[in-house]
Each structure stands twice: as structure tokens, then as C-alpha cells.
């Protein structure tokens, strides 16, 4: 279940825009190309070669379009709150796409990143959408090259963990779950704006990632996400605030990218640590904030994780608890 070959391919794809952005002094462009590549790479870890390629093409269009839309929505002030609820609810129904895997989660992440990143405007939205499209295209090219390399070596493409076709026991139907994600993320955004949390998109992003259709998955993911974020934020702050030369920081950035891609199907805690370090160091290239960036990510993740866990518990209780009580035998024998 360690995805070594996927991790190598992903690091190579991510290294290209980061290196070009730094060497050409177009750091912002390199960051957004990397974000576009990252979110397409994250949907390439399940299923057959055909399924991965189809899902990557869906992600290529959805991610760039939703980053553009999110940037526009982020310029609308408080009107963005109901729009976040509507868009995320619709996007979370993307599991109707065959073999969609975590496509809805990744596409939702691109939308909330667009909403929350500083510098939103119409020109910025167009630029971000275009750069994300370039990054996603790099990820698709990398997947095709990987496939051709294996074919040339007469090695089959491994079919790992095909997507489930039926909901598991205790899993919410798709409409209630999609609506819960959209409304909870909007509440998180409203709360972040009200109390003045910086990088409010991390609250929404945590809700999108943590709030699963099953309560046990939400609780397990939420705890791992919070703990991993705290550890990763400390490591990320240490890297960005240290006197480590920029080339060494770049190597560490890619090393943590390799870590979270390799273990994402094995250990969610390690995945969260590696992803947090990668995101903090990457965004620090374009939006320098030092230790504040790490502290903000921890606080926002705790808020988002608490919201997602509370809503998941309420939904589970409302949806399944009455049925369990009805099926339970009477406490004092047969009722008369």
C-alpha cells in the first residue's frame, strides 16, 4: 500500500513549476501551478490506468474552474457565505461521476483555497484558473508518461483499491452528506470572518476533508488531521524561519511531498504531517508569514475539525439513532 512509484512521479511533477518559479522570479505563478498539479495528483492514486486518467481529466477541468470561481466569490464580502454553501453542496455530488474516488474533496479544496487566499480580483481569478490548468496538465502528462514507461518495460499498471460502489453500513446518503459539508463550511467561514481568523480557507478546507459520510471516519480523520497539522506546522515554521538556504528548503519541500504521497493510503497522521509542511513552505514562498502562518493553520484546523466532528455526531444521531432505538428490545420485557 506504500505508493512509492506514485510518490516519485508526483515529486517530479511538483518540482518543475517550483524550480521554474524560483529561478525565473515568478514565484507566485510557480505556486499556483504547483497547487493545480497537486490537486490533480491527489486523485491519481486509485483504480486502473483508465480510471485514473479519466478522473485526472475531470479534475483538470473542475480544479481550474473552481479555483477561478472561488477567487471571484472571495471578492463578494459576506455574500460569499451562502455561495460557499451552495457551491460545495453541488461539488460534493461529484461522486456521481464514475470512479470519482476523492474527486469531490479535491475539487472542493480548490474552491475554498480560491475563496480564502489573499489578492482576489477578476484578473487574479483568470490568472489563477489558467495557472491551475497548466499545473493540472503537467500532472496528466506525468501520469501518461508513467503509464508509457511501465508499458515499455512490460510491467502492468497496478489496480489499487477500486472505488466502492455501495455505501457502507452507517454511511449517510449522498444528499444529506453533501448539504452538511456545504452548510458546515459556510458556518466555518462565517465564524472565521466574525472573529478575524487569518487564512479562513483552512477552516473550510478542514471541514471539506474531515466531514465524512460515516461518523467513525470523521472522528478518526479529524483527530489525525489536528495532531498531524500541529506537528507539521511546527516543522514548517522551523523550516521557513530557519537560516536554511533556499535550495535546502526546496529539497525539504519535495522530501515532505514524497512522504505524504507515499503514505496517503497507509497512515493519515503521517500524510497530514507531510502535507502540512509542504503547504506551509510552498505558500510561504508567495505569502510570507513566518510563524504566524503555522499558528494560523493550527488554530483554523482545530476550529474546522471541531465543527466537522460536531455536525457529524448530530447527523449520525438524527439519522441512525431513532432506528437503533426502535430495533432495541424493551428494557423491562415485552411492552403491553
N, C-alpha and C positions, 0 to 999 in steps of 0.2 A: 504493500500500500504506500510505500515511500515513492514519491513521484520524481525520481532523480532526472530522468530524461526531460520531463516537462519543466522541471526547475532550470535545467541548463538552457533549454530553448527560451524560457521566459527571461532569464537574466541577459542573454544575448540581445533579445529584442529591446529590453528596457535600457540596456547600456548605450544603444545607438543614439536615441534622442537626448539622453542626459549628457553624453560626451559632446555631441554636436552643439547643444545649447550652451554648455560651459565654454567650449573652445571658441565659439563664434560670438560670445557675449549676448546671445539671445536666450537668456536663462528662462524667462517666462514662457517662451514658445516651447522650449525643451521640456518644461514641467508639464504643460498641458498635453503635449504629445505623449509623454510618459503616462499620464493619467488615462488617456484614451487607450493606450496599449495595455495598461494594467487591467482595466476592466473588461477587455476582451479576452485577455489571457486567463482571467479568473473563471471563464465559462468553458475553458478548453480541457477540463480535467475529467470528464465523464463520458462514457459511451464509446461507440465505434468511431472510426475516422469520419464516416459520412455524417454522423450525428454531431460530432464536434465542429466540423466545417459548417454545417447548416446553422448551428447555434452561434458560431462566430460571426456569420454574415448577418443574422438577426441582431446580435449585439453591436456590430459595426454601425448599423443604421440607428438603432434605438439609443445607444450611448451618446453619439454625437448630437442627435436631435434633442435628447432630454437635457444634455448639458447646456445647449443653446437655450432651450425653453426655460430651464431653471435659472439661468443668468438673467433672462428677461423678467421672470416672475420676481426675482430678488430685488428688482428696482421699484416694485409697486408698494412698498411700505406694508402696512397692516393687511392690505388686500391679499398679500401673498399667503396668509394663514389658511383661508378656505381653499385657495387654489392648490396649496400643498396637499390638503386632504383629498381633493378630487383627483389630482394627477396620480398620486401614489396609490389610491384605490384602483384606478384604471390599470396602472402599470403592473400592479400585483396580480392581475388576472392574466398576465403573460404566460402563466403555466398552461394555458390552453394551446400554446404553440407546441407541436410535437417535440418530445425530448428536450424540453426547455431547461431542465435542471434548475440552477440558481440564476437564470437569466433575469427574472423579475427583480431579484435582490440587487444584482449588479446594476441594472438599468435605473432602479430607484436611487441607488447610491450616486450615480452621475447627476441625477436631477437635483438632489439635495446639496451636492457639492456646488453646483451652479448657483443655487439659491443663496448659499451662505458665504462663498468666497468673496473677498473684497473686490471692488473695482467693477461692479456690474453696470453695464450700459448696452445699448443696441450694438454699437461697433464691437464691444468686448464679447457680446454673445455670439456674433458672427465669427469672430476670430477663434473663440474657444471651441465652437462647434466644428470649425474647419480643422483645427489642430487635433481635436479628439478623433476626427475622421482619419487623419493621417496616421495617428498612433494606432488606431484600431486596424487600419490597413496593414501596418507593419506586423501586428500580431497575426493577422490572417496569412500574410506571406510567410511568416515564420512557421506556422502550422503546416502549410503546404510544403515548404522546404523539408521539414522534419519527416513528413509522410513520404516524400520522394526519396529521401535518404534511406529510410527503412526499406522501401520497396527496392531500391538499388542494391541493398545488402541482403535482399531476400528474407527479410525479417517481417513478420506480421505485426500490424498495429494492435496493441493490446486493447481489448474491450473491457474497460473497468467500470464496475458499478453502474449498470444501466438505470435510468430513471424509473422510479416506482410508478406503476400505472393505477394503483388503487390506494385510497387513503388508509393510513394506519389506524389502529384502534385508538380512540380518544383524540382524533385529529379533527379540528374544526373544518366545516365545509369552506370552499374557497371564497364565497362572497363575504361571509362574516369575518374571515381572516383578513381579506383584502381591505375591507372597510375599517377594521380595527387598526391595521397598520397606518392607513391614511389619516384617520382621525387622531390617533395617538401621536404620530409625528407632528401633526399640526398643533396639537396641545403642547408638545415639547418645544416647538418653535415659538409659540406664544409665551410660554414660561421663560424661555431664554431671552426673548426680547424684553419682557417685563422686568426681569432682574438684571439685565445688562450683561449676559454671558457673551464673551467674545467667541468667535468661531462657532456660532449656534448650529451650524450644519452638522457638527459632531453629535449633538443631541439627537437630531433626526436620523443621522446615519446609524447610531446605536440602536434606535428603535427599529429601523428597517432590518438590521442584521439580527437582532436578538429576538424580536417578537415572532415566534414560530407558530405553526398551526397546532402543535402539541405543547401543553404546559410544561411537561418534563423537559422537553428540548429547550424551551425558553429559559427555564431556570438554570439548566446546565450551561447553556451558551452564555447567559447573562453573567454568571459568576466567573466563567473563564475569560469572558471579554473584559470585565472590570479588572480582574487580577492581572491579566496579560497586558492591559493598557497601562496600569500603574508601573509595572516592571519595564515595559517598553518605553514609556515616557521618560523614566529615569535614565535609561540607556541613551535615548535620543537626545535628551537635554545634555547629557555628558559629552556626546559626540559634537553637538553643534556649539557648545560653549567652550570646548577644549581648544588647546593650541595645536590640535592635529592638523597637518597641512590638508588643503583641499583635495589633492589626489588620493590621500589616505581615506578621507571622508567618503569619497566616491567609491572606493573599494569596499568600505564597510557598508555603504548603502546597498551595493549589489550583493554583498555577502548575506545581509539580512533578507533581501529579496529571495535569494536562493533558499534560505531557511524556510520562509513561510510558504513558498510554492512547494517545497519538498514534503512538508509535514501537514499540509492543509487537510488531508484525508485521514491523518493519523492522530494528531493531538491539537485540539483547538486552542489550548493555552499557548503552546509554542507558536502556533500560527498567529495569534493575537499579538504576541511579543514582537515577532519579526515584522508583521505588517505595521504595527505602531511605530517602530523605529524607522522603517522605510518611509512612511508618510510624513513623519515629523522632519526627518532630514531632507526629504525631497521638497516639501513645502517651504522649509526654511531657506532654500535657495532663492525662492521668489518672494516670500513673505517673511523676512527675518523677524523673529520674535524671541529668540533665545529660550530661557527657561519658562517664560510666560506661555509659550506655545505648548510646552509639555504639561504645565499645570492646568491650562485650559482644557486640554484633551482629557485629562483625568477627571476633572470636575464635570465636563459635559457628558462623558461616558457614564459616570455614576448616575447623573440625572436621567439620561436616556435609558439606562439599564433598569433603574428603579421604576420608571414609568411603564416600560415594556413588561416587566415582571408583574406589576400590579394589575395591568389590564389583562394579561394572560390568565392570571388567577381568577379575576372576575368573570371572564368569558368561560373558563372551564366550569366554574361553579354554576353559572347561569345555564350553560348548555347541557352539562352532563350530570350535575348533582341531582336535579329532580328525578331523572330516570333511575339513578342509583338508589335513591330513597324509595321509589315505587317498587323496585325489584327486591328490596331488602325485606326479610320476613319480620312480622310484628315482634316487638320486644317482649311482650308478655303473652305469647301464644297466639292462637288464632283469634282474629277480630270477630266480633259478633255484631 
